[in-house]
């Protein structure tokens, strides 16, 4: 089997593989096409036909939930699948409109569009362009690691908040009630008032609730097209019983015939900042989801996926949908498993799915004209329910409560402030969490423990023996501006608490991975302070890159370059010899 051929599930992934030179490295689909095996086509064809049954109702439902007409969800299904098949590194990932993005898109589109569908799709397409450009730029700059800066509890928090926001936004449609969104809390109050006022359409609710029940019941069977079965049943019920006429059910209606054309989404200058913020939020969420899903299926299929290429592929897919009247897209955690369960081997499955949707728009645009809006709301609600994460949060609460409350803070932020400000809050909290861990790291004074090799934290081993006249101090973090003062004060505090007169301070610096200008200046100041008190400053186990930084930051020019020892043991022995201290290790 050649290097580009999909491997059977369960085989160990090929971790190191040659990267093609030149522009070909950015076209994984072209490389795969060159090595495509005829034996794969029947499985790709069958999986593509199965995939079509999900792409149509889901694309329409997510577009409607995002505040734009359903046809644009189908446009956002066709173009990105074709673009990702050429530029995306994953051989199985399915892209398209996604429930995780619904609340973000709606938060931008709803207040700015003023109910104008053309302006709504222009705003949504502009968000897709922004997201695409950000992802492409980040991928080319090899910034595929940035989504790892969001910890798991924070990701759970904002996804739970988005799920709740989507759930609240779609519940009125489930009851056949039309209402403007004013934020999750006010929307719940307004829905309660509408129900008490008798505004619910119970026929719409019966169809919507029935659709939701069928989807959830059949969800466990991956090979069963539960969404298709539920949507077709609801559509037939309306068409055969005339419920749209007799009970006033709102339905999808006829879709425009034809394929999307190239349209540059030009927005008003006053909308630019909001669209930029929303598009950035889309880029963050879509790549976070896509990278996790891509890695998961890469491990299952025994292939390797470059996160930077993944970011470029996702960016080009979003860029293309933004230029062809589509809404922002992401990977799908519901459609990808369907494709895999149906036997998909390559991205030809997505191409077949896109062509199937295109043929529907060309030759059968009225096929779903009786699809009730309450059924579309049920499709989105079912997906939103799947976004919630409770089980692992219970585990996090049990093992690390402060990270659990961090997650809850993000959840409340998204639910109360809205999707875009809430995700901004999540990013701010992630940065604060990172800085806090480095700002107040663990540090220790070390001593010798009988029966255990090496030197150990005296707070853990109160009977540890200290070297007379030596403070052996370990710092378990990089040194940077936020913790430089703490480091200095901690060293001075350790000196003041020494039971013997201190002659030398030895920094066990193996955990120190970096220094900056502020911490470098602090070390120079600390060395002078200690020198004035007749105390020497020495270092052990300093990494070579850190030494290089200390040299570049002119620390060694001030304190000398003979202050390093390769190990803590060697540094202790050197101290004992130089000062004539009689101490038994």
C-alpha positions in Angstrom: 0.0 0.0 0.0 1.4 3.4 -0.9 2.0 6.2 1.7 -1.1 8.1 0.9 -3.5 5.2 1.1 -5.9 5.0 4.0 -5.0 2.3 6.5 -7.3 0.0 8.3 -8.8 1.2 11.5 -6.8 0.4 14.6 -3.4 0.4 12.9 -0.7 2.5 14.6 -0.5 6.0 13.0 2.5 6.9 10.8 4.0 9.6 13.0 6.8 10.6 10.7 6.2 11.0 7.0 7.9 13.0 4.2 6.4 16.3 3.5 6.1 17.2 -0.2 8.0 20.1 -1.5 6.5 23.3 -2.9 2.9 24.1 -3.4 1.9 20.4 -3.6 2.2 20.1 0.2 -0.8 22.4 0.5 -3.0 20.2 -1.7 -3.5 16.9 0.2 -6.6 16.1 -1.9 -4.5 16.2 -5.1 -1.9 13.9 -3.6 -4.6 11.5 -2.6 -6.2 11.6 -6.0 -3.0 10.6 -7.6 -2.9 7.4 -5.5 -6.7 6.7 -5.4 -7.5 3.0 -5.7 -10.6 1.9 -7.7 -11.5 -0.5 -4.9 -12.3 2.4 -2.6 -14.9 4.0 -4.9 -17.9 1.7 -4.1 -17.5 2.5 -0.4 -17.0 6.2 -1.0 -20.1 6.3 -3.3 -22.3 4.5 -0.8 -21.1 6.7 2.1 -21.7 9.8 0.0 -25.3 8.8 -0.8 -25.9 8.1 2.9 -24.3 11.5 3.8 -26.7 13.4 1.5 -29.6 12.3 3.7 -28.1 14.3 6.6 -26.6 17.2 4.7 -29.9 18.6 3.4 -32.0 18.9 6.6 -29.1 19.8 8.8 -27.8 22.5 6.5 -31.3 24.1 6.2 -31.9 23.8 10.0 -28.6 25.4 11.0 -29.0 28.2 8.6 -32.5 29.0 9.8 -31.2 28.9 13.4 -28.4 31.3 12.5 -30.9 33.9 11.3 -30.5 33.4 7.5 -32.8 31.6 5.0 -32.3 27.9 4.8 -31.1 27.9 1.2 -27.8 29.5 2.4 -27.2 26.5 4.6 -27.2 24.3 1.5 -24.8 26.7 -0.3 -22.6 26.4 2.8 -22.8 22.6 2.5 -21.8 22.4 -1.2 -18.8 24.7 -1.5 -16.9 23.9 1.7 -17.0 20.2 1.1 -15.5 20.7 -2.4 -12.8 23.1 -1.0 -11.9 20.9 1.9 -11.6 17.8 -0.3 -8.8 19.6 -2.1 -7.1 21.5 0.7 -8.0 19.5 3.9 -5.6 16.9 5.4 -8.2 14.7 7.0 -9.5 11.9 4.7 -12.8 11.5 6.4 -13.8 14.8 8.1 -17.1 16.3 7.0 -17.5 20.1 7.0 -20.6 22.3 6.9 -22.9 24.5 9.0 -22.6 23.4 12.7 -24.6 23.9 15.8 -21.6 25.1 17.7 -21.5 28.2 15.5 -25.2 28.9 15.5 -25.2 31.2 18.5 -22.2 33.1 17.4 -23.6 33.8 13.9 -27.0 34.7 15.3 -25.4 37.1 17.9 -24.0 39.1 15.0 -26.7 38.7 12.3 -29.8 39.3 14.4 -29.1 42.8 15.7 -27.4 44.1 12.6 -29.6 42.7 9.8 -32.9 44.4 10.9 -34.8 41.4 9.6 -33.5 41.8 6.0 -32.5 38.3 4.8 -30.1 39.7 2.1 -28.3 41.8 4.7 -28.3 38.8 7.1 -26.5 36.5 4.6 -24.1 39.3 3.7 -23.1 39.6 7.4 -22.8 35.9 7.8 -20.7 35.5 4.6 -18.5 38.3 5.8 -18.0 36.5 9.1 -17.0 33.4 7.1 -14.4 35.4 5.2 -12.9 36.8 8.4 -12.8 33.3 9.9 -11.2 31.9 6.8 -8.5 34.6 6.5 -7.6 34.2 10.2 -7.3 30.4 9.9 -5.3 30.6 6.7 -2.9 33.2 8.2 -2.5 31.2 11.4 -1.9 28.0 9.5 0.8 29.6 7.3 2.4 31.0 10.4 2.3 27.5 12.0 0.1 28.6 14.8 -2.0 25.4 14.9 -1.2 25.0 18.6 -3.1 28.1 19.7 -6.4 26.3 20.4 -4.5 24.2 23.0 -4.3 27.4 25.1 -7.9 26.9 26.1 -8.0 24.3 28.9 -10.6 21.5 28.9 -12.7 23.0 31.6 -12.9 26.3 29.8 -13.8 24.6 26.5 -16.6 22.7 28.4 -17.8 26.0 29.8 -18.2 27.9 26.6 -19.6 24.9 24.7 -22.2 24.3 27.5 -23.0 28.0 27.3 -23.4 27.9 23.5 -25.5 24.7 23.8 -27.9 26.4 26.2 -28.0 29.6 24.1 -28.9 27.5 21.0 -31.5 25.5 23.0 -33.2 28.7 24.2 -33.2 30.3 20.8 -34.9 27.3 19.2 -37.5 26.4 21.8 -40.0 29.1 20.7 -39.9 27.8 17.2 -40.6 24.3 18.6 -43.9 25.8 19.9 -44.6 27.7 16.7 -44.0 31.0 18.4 -42.1 33.9 16.7 -40.2 36.2 19.0 -37.1 38.4 18.7 -34.1 37.5 20.7 -33.0 39.8 23.5 -30.5 37.5 25.3 -31.0 34.1 26.8 -32.5 35.1 30.1 -35.0 37.6 28.6 -35.9 35.1 25.9 -36.9 32.5 28.5 -39.1 35.0 30.3 -40.6 36.1 26.9 -41.3 32.5 26.0 -43.0 31.9 29.4 -45.2 34.9 28.8 -46.2 33.8 25.3 -47.1 30.3 26.5 -49.3 31.8 29.3 -50.9 34.0 26.8 -51.9 31.0 24.7 -49.8 31.8 21.7 -48.4 28.3 21.2 -49.3 26.3 18.1 -49.8 22.9 19.6 -49.8 21.1 16.2 -46.4 22.6 15.5 -45.2 21.5 19.0 -46.5 18.0 18.4 -44.6 17.7 15.2 -41.5 19.3 16.6 -41.5 17.2 19.8 -42.1 14.1 17.8 -39.3 14.9 15.4 -37.0 15.5 18.4 -38.0 12.3 20.1 -37.3 10.2 16.9 -33.9 11.8 16.4 -32.8 11.2 20.0 -34.2 7.6 20.0 -32.4 6.7 16.8 -29.2 8.6 17.6 -27.5 5.6 19.1 -27.7 3.7 15.8 -25.1 5.3 13.6 -26.1 3.5 10.5 -29.7 4.6 10.8 -30.4 8.0 9.3 -32.5 9.2 12.2 -32.6 12.9 11.2 -33.8 11.9 7.7 -36.5 9.6 9.0 -37.8 12.2 11.4 -37.7 15.1 8.9 -39.3 13.1 6.1 -42.1 11.9 8.5 -42.8 15.5 9.6 -42.8 16.7 6.0 -45.2 14.0 4.9 -47.5 14.7 7.8 -47.8 18.3 6.8 -48.2 17.6 3.1 -50.7 14.8 3.4 -52.8 16.4 6.2 -52.5 20.0 5.0 -51.4 21.1 8.5 -49.9 24.3 7.1 -53.3 25.4 5.9 -55.6 24.0 8.6 -53.4 24.6 11.7 -51.2 27.5 10.5 -47.9 25.6 10.6 -45.0 27.6 9.3 -43.1 25.6 6.7 -39.9 26.0 4.7 -41.5 26.7 1.4 -39.9 26.4 -2.1 -36.1 26.8 -2.3 -34.6 28.9 -5.1 -33.5 26.8 -8.0 -29.9 26.8 -9.1 -26.4 26.9 -7.6 -24.8 29.7 -5.6 -22.9 32.4 -7.5 -19.8 34.4 -6.6 -20.8 37.4 -4.4 -18.4 39.5 -2.5 -20.1 40.3 0.9 -19.7 44.1 1.3 -20.8 45.3 4.7 -21.3 48.8 6.1 -18.3 50.3 7.8 -20.3 50.5 11.1 -20.7 46.7 11.1 -17.0 46.0 10.5 -15.9 45.7 14.1 -18.8 43.4 15.2 -18.2 41.2 12.1 -14.4 41.0 12.9 -15.1 40.0 16.5 -17.7 37.5 15.4 -15.5 36.0 12.7 -12.6 35.7 15.1 -14.9 33.8 17.5 -16.0 31.5 14.7 -12.3 30.9 13.8 -11.5 30.0 17.4 -14.5 27.6 18.0 -14.4 26.0 14.5 -10.7 25.2 14.6 -10.9 24.0 18.2 -13.7 21.5 17.3 -12.1 20.6 13.9 -8.6 19.9 15.4 -10.0 17.6 18.1 -12.3 15.7 15.6 -9.5 15.5 13.0 -7.0 14.1 15.5 -9.6 11.6 16.8 -10.3 10.2 13.3 -6.6 10.3 12.4 -5.9 8.0 15.3 -8.8 5.7 14.3 -7.7 5.4 10.7 -3.9 5.2 11.4 -3.0 8.4 9.6 -1.3 11.6 10.6 -2.8 15.1 10.3 -0.8 18.3 10.4 -2.7 20.9 12.6 -1.3 23.8 10.5 -2.5 22.2 7.3 -5.8 21.5 9.0 -6.1 25.2 9.8 -5.4 26.2 6.2 -7.9 23.7 4.9 -10.6 24.9 7.3 -9.7 28.5 6.4 -10.0 27.9 2.7 -13.3 26.1 3.2 -14.7 29.1 5.1 -13.2 31.6 2.6 -14.9 29.8 -0.2 -18.3 29.6 1.5 -18.0 33.3 2.3 -17.5 34.1 -1.4 -20.4 31.9 -2.6 -23.3 33.1 -0.4 -22.7 30.7 2.5 -22.5 30.9 6.3 -19.5 30.1 8.5 -18.8 26.4 8.7 -16.9 23.9 10.9 -16.4 20.2 11.2 -19.4 18.1 12.1 -19.3 15.6 15.0 -22.6 14.2 13.8 -22.1 13.9 10.0 -18.5 12.7 10.2 -19.4 9.5 12.2 -22.2 8.8 9.7 -19.8 9.0 6.8 -17.3 6.7 8.7 -20.0 4.2 9.7 -21.2 4.1 6.0 -17.7 3.0 5.0 -16.1 6.3 3.8 -12.4 5.9 2.7 -11.5 9.3 1.4 -12.8 12.9 0.9 -14.6 11.7 -2.3 -17.4 10.9 0.1 -17.8 14.6 0.8 -17.6 15.5 -2.9 -20.4 13.0 -3.7 -22.4 14.6 -0.9 -21.9 18.1 -2.2 -22.8 17.0 -5.8 -26.0 15.4 -4.4 -27.1 18.6 -2.7 -26.3 20.5 -5.9 -28.4 18.2 -8.0 -31.3 18.7 -5.5 -31.1 22.4 -6.0 -31.0 22.1 -9.7 -33.8 19.6 -10.3 -35.9 19.3 -7.1 -36.0 22.6 -5.2 -39.6 22.0 -4.1 -38.9 18.6 -2.5 -38.9 20.0 1.0 -41.4 22.8 0.7 -43.7 21.3 3.3 -40.9 20.8 5.9 -42.3 22.4 9.1 -40.1 25.0 10.9 -40.7 23.2 14.2 -39.1 20.1 12.8 -36.0 22.2 11.8 -35.9 23.5 15.3 -36.0 20.0 16.6 -32.9 19.1 14.4 -31.0 22.0 15.9 -32.1 21.3 19.5 -31.0 17.6 19.1 -27.6 18.8 18.1 -27.4 21.4 20.9 -28.2 18.6 23.4 -25.2 16.7 22.1 -23.0 19.7 22.8 -23.6 19.6 26.6 -20.8 18.0 28.7 -21.8 17.0 32.3 -20.1 13.7 33.0 -16.5 14.9 32.8 -17.4 18.1 34.6 -18.5 16.0 37.6 -15.1 14.3 37.5 -13.3 17.7 37.3 -15.4 18.9 40.3 -14.3 15.8 42.3 -10.5 16.2 41.5 -10.0 20.0 41.0 -12.9 22.2 42.2 -11.3 25.5 41.2 -11.2 24.4 37.5 -14.8 23.3 37.7 -15.8 26.8 38.9 -13.7 28.2 36.1 -15.8 26.2 33.7 -19.0 27.4 35.3 -17.9 31.0 35.0 -17.4 30.6 31.3 -20.7 28.9 31.0 -22.5 31.7 32.8 -20.6 34.3 30.7 -21.8 32.8 27.4 -25.3 32.2 28.7 -25.7 35.7 30.2 -23.6 37.9 27.9 -24.1 36.0 24.7 -21.9 33.8 22.5 -19.4 36.4 21.2 -18.7 38.3 24.5 -18.8 34.9 26.3 -16.1 33.4 24.1 -14.1 36.6 24.6 -14.5 36.1 28.4 -13.3 32.5 27.9 -10.2 33.6 26.2 -9.5 36.2 28.9 -10.0 33.6 31.6 -7.6 31.2 29.7 -4.9 33.9 29.7 -5.5 34.6 33.4 -5.3 30.9 34.2 -2.1 30.6 32.3 -0.5 33.6 34.0 -1.8 32.5 37.4 0.0 29.2 37.1 3.2 30.9 36.2 2.7 33.8 38.6 2.4 31.7 41.8 4.4 28.5 41.0 5.6 25.9 43.4 9.1 26.5 44.9 11.0 24.7 47.5 14.1 24.6 49.8 15.8 21.3 49.3 17.7 19.0 51.8 19.0 15.5 52.0 16.7 12.7 53.1 18.2 9.6 54.6 17.5 6.5 52.5 16.4 8.5 49.4 18.8 9.6 46.7 19.0 13.2 45.7 17.7 16.4 47.4 14.0 16.9 48.3 11.5 19.5 49.5 11.9 20.0 53.2 8.2 20.9 53.5 7.5 17.3 52.4 10.3 15.9 54.5 10.6 17.9 57.7 13.5 15.8 58.9 15.6 16.4 55.8 19.2 17.5 56.6 20.3 20.9 55.3 23.8 21.7 54.1 25.4 24.1 56.6 25.7 27.6 55.0 24.0 26.6 51.8 20.4 27.4 50.7 19.4 25.0 48.0 16.4 26.6 46.3 14.3 25.1 43.5 11.9 27.1 41.3 9.3 25.1 39.3 8.4 27.4 36.5 9.8 29.8 33.8 11.1 33.1 35.1 9.2 36.0 33.6 7.8 39.4 34.5 4.8 38.2 36.5 6.8 36.1 39.0 10.3 37.7 39.0 9.6 39.7 42.2 8.1 36.6 43.9 11.3 34.6 43.0 13.5 37.3 44.6 11.4 37.6 47.7 11.2 33.8 48.1 15.0 33.5 47.9 15.5 36.2 50.5 12.9 34.6 52.7 14.6 31.2 52.5 17.9 32.9 53.5 16.3 34.6 56.5 14.9 31.2 57.7 18.2 29.3 57.3 19.3 27.8 60.7 22.9 28.6 59.8 24.7 31.6 58.5 24.3 31.5 54.7 27.4 31.6 52.5 25.9 30.5 49.2 22.5 30.3 47.5 22.3 27.5 44.9 19.4 27.7 42.5 18.3 24.2 41.2 17.1 25.6 37.8 16.3 22.4 35.9 12.5 23.3 35.9 13.3 26.9 34.6 12.6 26.8 30.9 12.8 30.5 30.0 13.7 34.0 31.2 12.8 37.4 30.0 14.2 40.9 30.4 12.4 41.6 33.7 13.6 38.4 35.3 17.1 38.8 33.9 17.4 42.3 35.5 16.0 40.8 38.7 18.8 38.1 38.8 21.4 40.8 38.3 19.9 42.8 41.2 19.6 39.7 43.4 23.3 38.8 42.8 24.3 42.3 43.8 22.1 42.3 46.9 23.5 38.9 48.0 27.1 40.0 47.2 26.7 43.0 49.4 25.7 40.6 52.2 28.7 38.3 51.5 26.5 35.6 49.9 27.4 33.9 46.6 24.8 33.0 43.9 25.2 29.8 41.9 23.0 27.8 39.5 22.8 24.1 38.8 21.2 22.1 35.9 20.5 25.2 33.8 19.3 24.2 30.3 21.5 25.3 27.4 18.8 27.4 25.7 18.3 29.3 29.1 22.0 29.8 29.3 21.9 31.3 25.8 19.2 33.7 26.9 21.1 34.7 30.0 24.1 35.5 27.8 22.0 37.5 25.3 20.2 39.4 28.1 23.7 40.4 29.5 23.2 38.5 32.8 26.4 36.6 32.5 28.3 39.7 31.7 27.3 41.0 35.2 27.4 37.9 37.4 30.0 35.9 35.5 29.9 32.8 33.4 31.5 30.5 36.0 28.4 30.2 38.2 27.0 27.0 36.7 27.2 23.4 37.7 25.9 20.5 35.6 24.0 18.8 38.5 22.8 19.7 42.0 25.1 17.0 43.4 28.1 18.4 41.7 27.2 21.9 42.9 26.9 20.8 46.5 30.2 19.0 46.3 31.9 22.1 44.9 30.5 24.2 47.8 31.8 21.7 50.4 35.2 21.7 48.8 35.5 25.5 48.3 34.3 26.4 51.8 35.9 23.4 53.6 32.5 22.4 55.1 32.5 18.9 56.8 29.1 17.4 55.9 28.2 13.9 55.2 25.8 13.5 52.3 
